């Protein structure tokens, strides 16, 4: 499954650095959202591992203070679409 980074207009800064509050990773199951994407297995275990290893910040090439990205939308999508 593809995921993309969404940043609120007021939160973005030059150089791909975001201030943190408006940065969110969201699912893109149809692979149509604009921007750099990252790929993830459709499992909550894989999501937890990607968060733990900070894979999204590397794959999406973004710097977020404290390396904390909001992945709630991806977690909700996976919870609804998996039977783990």
Buried (B, 14 or more C-beta within 10 A) or exposed (E): BBBBBBBEEEBBEEEEEBBBEBBBBBBBEEEEBEEEBBEBEBBBEBBEEBBEEEBBBEBBEBEBEEEEBBBEBBBEBBEEEBEE
